């Protein structure tokens, strides 16, 4: 999913009263903070989603058990 599609989906499903520009700023803020934390050597853990880690020069993503289960069972719209 591209950033533009993510912004559109957030607007439709959750933030109908906010402008796309504001939602885009929120998405950028989140992504930039995740990047900054990883660059400074911190792990980023998003409960129910997974963990981002820096290993040498690579970024590694380890999905959570909950996410893996949902992907394996094909659940689409359940709450995480």
ABEGO torsion letter per residue (X at the ends): XBAAAAAAAAAAAABAABBAAAAAAAAAAAAAAAAAAAAAGBBBBBBGAEBBBBBEABBBBBBBAAAAAAAAAGBAABBX
